[in-house]
Amino acid sequence: MGRVFYFCSMTNQDDQFKKVISHAKEYGYVFQSSEIYDGLSAVYDYAQNGAELKKNIRDYWWTAMVQIHDNIVGIDSSIFMHPTTWKASGHVDAFNDPLIDNKDSKKRYRADVLIEDYCAKIETKIDKEIKKAEKRFGDAFNKEEFITTNPRVVGYYENIKTILSRMGRSLENEDLADVKALIEELEIADPVTGSRNWTEVKQFNLMFGTKLGASAESAMDLYLRPETAQGIFANFLNVQKSGRMKIPFGIAQTGKAFRNEIVARQFIFRMREFEQMEMQFFIKPGTQKEWFEHWKEERLKWHLSLGMGEENYRFHDHEKMAHYADAATDIEFKFPFGFKELEGIHSRTDFDLKQHEEYSGKKLQYFDHETKESYTPYVLETSIGLDRMFLAVFSNSLVEEELDNNTTRTVLKLPSVLAPVKAAILPLVKKDGLPEIAQQIQDDLKWDFNVVYDDKDAVGRRYRRQDANGTPFCITVDHDTLEDNTVTIRHRDTMEQTRVKIEDLSKIIKNEVDIKSWLKKM
Ligand code: ATP
């Protein structure tokens, strides 16, 4: 087993991210949409491996959130909803992002993201100070003490806090002039050209509009849903009654959402058409703090169960709360371009149900049979982008490994439970009856796992191809197989090869890729 190093340690972040994008294309994971017409900005297609990886992530989430919880059920509501839904939810009036243009470069940015990126740079300085101190103090280094007492680091933290709370206040008060003033005071420049010649900050609504109906006069204005959550709220009472659900209970769903994002330059991190996996948990008013903590912890455990490194996650509590929330945090992940939001956990109060009651004129209350009282439940939401999760898994798994013989190999170390192909079956040579046995093994295994048969090129090259493809096992049929019905099974990460009986293959693979054993780590 050689030395592993991640792409980021040998190249800068941009190069590493470019490698992720080109690997995703080369190995059939993600393609630019409509590529033959030069693509469509911020819209992507999942290819043969990508569709499997995406499905496996969705299943991993669904099993953890719906299947193993007695009190959470899943639905699949429509992308189109009655347009009043979006008046009630606040999206028509408030689903805006502050945009700013650079007059010289003509490039458009999100004003809040420019300021957040400025703060991220200060965080990089903090990280540098911590690394320096770690070196200086060695084993005696106490990180907690250092970051709370070192004057330079404390100053950096205070600076970030002041900037973010001023931005939060200004956005909350719709004081867009102050957002611009802040950008100017911080001397934030266009990241591409360095120009500081900015326009005013304006609000921009992110919803896509469309029309329903055959004739122009009778057509009804509709929106493509910008989140899946409202389909859950609108069905709250239907599900509660038909499922005889008792509070606390949850409704989950996965599905497409659409946002006309101002800036979308980060591959599948920010798309105009994307997929969400959301769960709304209905609770008794007054219990939201406990449930907020509960779901924060549960969701982090779900992420950690995939073994992608505890150090790559952190919580980020919101300064600026969305119009519906009384507490909100993000689970951030260390993407190739730094820590960014992967999942949001929001305490949404009774805002949504109350709004839908008001706009629809229908009661959306829960009747508690024990206390004989009716009330509007509070809601705790967990909301994760499936595509962002895909990017987190994919980018974290792509490593370049230096081997003992001074060569390198590219390995996609996907958590095996998520890998699109679980095993490749390889006849050592294309003769002597070996292909037939390999095909027989494939025929047996394919009912339980996604497996492939590969007989092209030398076996070493086939191993490399499967490593780069993220396949956890290679099963090789050789001449000994003809004698004793055994094969070698090679593990992607350790490259270790063991001789096993053909009849044991299914059990060995299941042990490694079974959702249950992975989720049990939670
Ligand atoms: P951001 O601040 O990055 O725009 P958000 O706070 O608007 O995200 P939410 O409305 O909380 O995001 O949506 C929940 C989740 O949906 C996010 O955590 C993210 O994983 C995902 N998501 C949101 N917008 C996009 C997008 N344009 N492309 C891909 N995923 C997205």
Residues whose N, C-alpha, C, O or C-beta is under 5 A from the ligand:
A	BS01	ATP	R259 E261 I268 F269 R270 M271 F274 E341 L342 E343 G344 S383 I384 G385 D387 R388
